């Protein structure tokens, strides 16, 4: 387990955020951690499953950043599916 | 004794140019101070001729008169209640202005004095001497005026303090101004400071701000800005003859590149400071134009005229990046500054009451759908008493060029960008983040100049900010709880037009 910084974008938000996650977080948790800073804050919470997109590809919900090959400060988008 | 007309002696007294024999040109004009960009020997610069002429005697006489007038206004206003009665949003605009501008004006004296010594023609050095004195005056007067308001508004202290802190806006200003004049050669300073920034942006901005100040009843600030503008319009003319020399000597390409570089950087800081002031902080009843209208009618028109007059082209990003940003960029920055309000030294005025939103929609059709929706969610949280949801728990990513938060998702949502993603670049093993294609382009033109700098986010991740928390970062930025920005109207805008405002403005 280790703290791991990423750049996070919540769908329809206006800004790119610095979000600390953990190397062992599955993408479901990563999505929640990014959404925490925008959903219900500046953007109404999206309905449906939240998925994480990296370099144009949706990542498996149980993958970690290590599994997906996301580097520190990689850009992760949270999108509702 | 009859005096000669100025035109009969001016050129003789001014043009103290001579060929060097005891030292080489390179020794007298080192490249890092005065890059000749291939235009040698120095005689090729001696045709430099300023359009507006002034003698030292006239200069001193004029400046004395200006100071006497503007300090008199300050003295009278200081004994009145004029400042207390100003609109809270306008107060925020001038507190932000003083912090961001007062010391950079003083530092601009370094750039002017570098041209005053290392400009390659005596006429240029003469004008730059006046410019040095101007900028010294502007630094002094813009720290003195806020000083006289300290008992009414302690954060006026930031006129002197801001540039000495790690506050993110101060870092953005330092990064820009170091690039523009503190660490620039004389030729590039003339093109980038006087031609691009002053002629293109601040001279016109100061005209507009002076008019706005008088409109809202701020005689003190109006007199100050008018007085400064008259100096700006004189010393800013150093750019034009420098561009002419470059163009005449086949270096239009260099002039173009220097303008392209600094226009973009100036635009971003201008959007941050002036965009917010014009469209959100100035009281609605006193707004004579929107920021976009001001840009279109003054800045864009003048630049296009200049490009045409000097045989230059509109910058490569003009239609593809710059013009589209007029519709969304400063709206996104305003939202960010308001949301991260504890990180600034002024009280951001949300400026989104029902009447103000109507004005924004009229000036920027579609504003309610693109930006109003964010404010809907924020206003609801305020009305529900959930203020904590309107305050940050993390930081935005910051651009490694302009040092301003990356708001590309807003541009994407407004339909002006193809992607919400920031622009990334790996240079010598380090990843850099940029808010726009032009910011990345500026870096790529001269990576060695910019690569060593670290943004606020880089410093946070590098362990320089301890403890690594929001309160730790605010302390690192030099912001005490009393200095941190709060909503300028205590959220009155969120309750306006609603019944029973439970947490109405006090």
Boltz contact constraints between the chains, C-beta under 6 A:
constraints:
  - contact:
      token1: [A, 5]
      token2: [B, 461]
      max_distance: 6.0
  - contact:
      token1: [A, 7]
      token2: [B, 397]
      max_distance: 6.0
  - contact:
      token1: [A, 9]
      token2: [B, 409]
      max_distance: 6.0
  - contact:
      token1: [A, 9]
      token2: [B, 420]
      max_distance: 6.0
  - contact:
      token1: [A, 13]
      token2: [B, 409]
      max_distance: 6.0
  - contact:
      token1: [A, 14]
      token2: [B, 332]
      max_distance: 6.0
  - contact:
      token1: [A, 14]
      token2: [B, 335]
      max_distance: 6.0
  - contact:
      token1: [A, 14]
      token2: [B, 407]
      max_distance: 6.0
  - contact:
      token1: [A, 14]
      token2: [B, 409]
      max_distance: 6.0
  - contact:
      token1: [A, 14]
      token2: [B, 410]
      max_distance: 6.0
  - contact:
      token1: [A, 15]
      token2: [B, 336]
      max_distance: 6.0
  - contact:
      token1: [A, 15]
      token2: [B, 396]
      max_distance: 6.0
  - contact:
      token1: [A, 15]
      token2: [B, 407]
      max_distance: 6.0
  - contact:
      token1: [A, 16]
      token2: [B, 397]
      max_distance: 6.0
  - contact:
      token1: [A, 16]
      token2: [B, 406]
      max_distance: 6.0
  - contact:
      token1: [A, 16]
      token2: [B, 422]
      max_distance: 6.0
  - contact:
      token1: [A, 17]
      token2: [B, 394]
      max_distance: 6.0
  - contact:
      token1: [A, 18]
      token2: [B, 394]
      max_distance: 6.0
  - contact:
      token1: [A, 18]
      token2: [B, 395]
      max_distance: 6.0
  - contact:
      token1: [A, 18]
      token2: [B, 397]
      max_distance: 6.0
  - contact:
      token1: [A, 18]
      token2: [B, 457]
      max_distance: 6.0
  - contact:
      token1: [A, 37]
      token2: [B, 394]
      max_distance: 6.0
  - contact:
      token1: [A, 41]
      token2: [B, 389]
      max_distance: 6.0
  - contact:
      token1: [A, 42]
      token2: [B, 374]
      max_distance: 6.0
  - contact:
      token1: [A, 42]
      token2: [B, 377]
      max_distance: 6.0
  - contact:
      token1: [A, 73]
      token2: [B, 431]
      max_distance: 6.0
  - contact:
      token1: [A, 75]
      token2: [B, 421]
      max_distance: 6.0
